C-alpha cells in the first residue's frame, strides 16, 4: 500500500511498529511486527500478511503459503580490496570464499526442490 492510499484510509497516524526492543506508532488498526525466525509459522493466527526474504520457496510450500507478489529481487556480490588481493594469505582466503559461494550456486542447480 503506497503512502497516499494509506493516508486516505488511516489518516496521518503512523502504524504501530513492534520489535523486541521498542514499540512506536499510534494507529491501532495497523501493526507491523518484526519477526526473527519461523516467520512462516505465524499465519493465520498472528498475521494477515508477511513480507519475507525467500530463496527457494520450499518452506512456504511446506506451510501451505504462496507468494502473491514480488516486491524486489536482489543479487549478492563478493567485493575484494585490491590491496588484499596482493597479499597471498588474504588472496587465498578471498578465493576460498569465492569457491564456496560458486559451489553453493552450482549445487543449487543440481538439486530438485519439492
N, C-alpha and C positions, 0 to 999 in steps of 0.2 A: 504494500500500500504506500503510494508516494505521499509526500508531506502535505500537499494540497487536499487530497482526499481525506487524509487523517484529520486535518484541521476542520474540514466541513462536518465530519462525523463526530469528532470528540472535542472540538474547540482547541484552546491553547494549552489545555492540561497535558503535561508530559506523561508518558506511560510510566507505570511503576517498574523499575528495574531492580531485580534482586540478584545479588551474588552472595557467596559465603561471607564476604567482607562488609558489604553495605547494602542499604535499601534506599532508593530515591524515587521521586516522582509523585504525582498527585492523582493520576487517572486510575481509579479502581476498576474500570472496565477493561483496561489493557495492562497485562502484566507480562514482562519479559524476564524469564528466568535463565540464567546461565547454567549450563549443565556440564559436568565434568565426568564423563564415563557413563556407560549404559543408557545413553540418551534414548536409544530406540525402544527401551522398555517403558518409557513414560506414558505414551498414549495408550488407550484413550482416556484413562483416568486423570492424568495430570497435565495433558497438553492438547490443544486443538491443532497445533501446527508445530513443526520442527524445522529449523534451519540447521543443516548439518554438513560437515565435510565428509564426503564418501569417496571411496576408491573403487570398489567393485560393485557395491550394492547388495552383496550376498547377505550381510547382516540385516538389511532392510527386508529382504525377501524372507529370511528366517522368522521375522517378526510380523509377517503379513502387512508390511508397509510398502509404499511405492513412491517414487519420485514424481511430483506433479509439475515441477518447473525447475529449470536450471538457472540459477542466479548468475553464476560465473564459472569459468574454468581456469585452471592455472597450470603452470609448469614449474619444475624445480631445476635450478641451475647450480653447478658447482663452480665457484669463482675462486681462483687462486692468486695470491700475491706474486708478482714477477720475481721479487727478491727471494721469496720462499722457494720458488722453483729452481733457483740457482744453488740452493743448499741441498746436497744429496740426501740427507736424512729426512728433511721436510718434504722434498720432492717425492721420495719413496712413499711416505705416509699419504700424501695427496693422491698419488696414483693408486694406492691401496684402497682409499675411499672411492675413487672413481671406478675401480674394478668391481668393488662390492655393489655399487649402485647399478652399474651396467649388468651385473649378474642378476640382480633382482628384476630389472626390466626384461631381460632375456627370458628368465624363468617364468615370469608372469605370462608371456606369450605362449608358453608351452603347457600351462595349467588350465584345465577347463573348470570353471566355477559352476556350481549347480544353481 
